[in-house]
């Protein structure tokens, strides 16, 4: 990667940044639960009362099987859904509606088909009623950085699935959000593109540590990307394990070949399997 | 033969074949010209009266385009309005759907009663007939906007107006054009019907007058010109649709 030369200096800066930030809870969930169709004959408890905090600058993965309520949890942190019980605070303020200081990536790239790649990135500003022209250079630089140089003017239909998700990363980051929320953003990609996207994401994230909450059902992805992995049980979801991931940053894909990495993955897999035993 | 050539050549050859058959039948069975003139007779009537026919075609085309334009504005405006208010939508939409089930031609005499025999009634009739397909298409376009795009807007704190203007409206344009294609042909029908009922000029008037004088070749000549006008209008809308599809990256 071209960023390798700058890596040591960045690591120093980011370590200092993170040490200072560690003391602050950026995201705090207190007894948050979600019940769909409450008061009807078939209420669905999607999420059992859940509490945890995320420090500023921390990358946390939410790992769990499909339908365990992890996406629901992320949508509530984003302010897109209201919890049925409990409270969520982001940056010390209760979360009641979406906020501009949050960047979000969904399972699908959700690009506007009539806009070019760069205009899709800039749509973040358009949506917030902020001037778009001022940020064109930054959007272009971001697209270059995720490997889309020369594709700025392509429409989404002319891009591959991986390329579209790269555009979506840029759109989530272009307004420099303090909190980045990602809902299984790479689950629709093949294994190779997925590894590549993990690298791209790490490269982007390690440049400037934002707080990140990443929902996934891939154990390796969770361990590779995160500082902490929260394991969720089946519906109604609750957090059954909180594992710290010790690997130094910046990480490359080779960390996935180490014994320690595979031991952690094995431990998490064991947890999930035990949980699923009837 | 390339596919494109085949798609053009086959229908053209079929149409030419039908014209030849028509010509041959008239020559073989000697139908009276009043009953069925030969294609060559129609062509002669057309070239001999080109000036008159063109003169009559202008008001018809003008009223068609005006009615179509007005219907487009009204259809988009009402659909957009209903997109913003659930209450208004619940009150208005079913009624509009019911009204559009009634044969709209049946309403035309009412417009004459209300708007008189001048151009306002012709414009109103054309607008009325062309309005419904545009409105319905626009409604379904706005309704079928990808929910995930709307959620994206919400996550980025977009106002409802911003979401409408930047996402719902552009997302519904392919639907809109499907409605516009239907509407532009209906607008021609509306104008002709209005001219049949009451008008000082126009191709509809020319057809009625020719019928009264048993000039069947003139009727067919006027219909031929109407076909060309209708096709031209449809073609322009179709080009617009292609442009929109290209804009959507297809």
Interface residues (C-beta under 8 A of the other chain):
Chain A: X78 X79 X80 X97 X98 X99 X100 X102 X104 X106 X108 X110 X112 X113 X114 X123 X124 X126 X127 X128 X129 X155 X156 X157 X158
Chain B: X146 X148 X149 X151 X152 X153 X154 X155 X156 X157 X158 X159 X162 X163 X166 X167 X170 X171 X247 X248 X249 X250
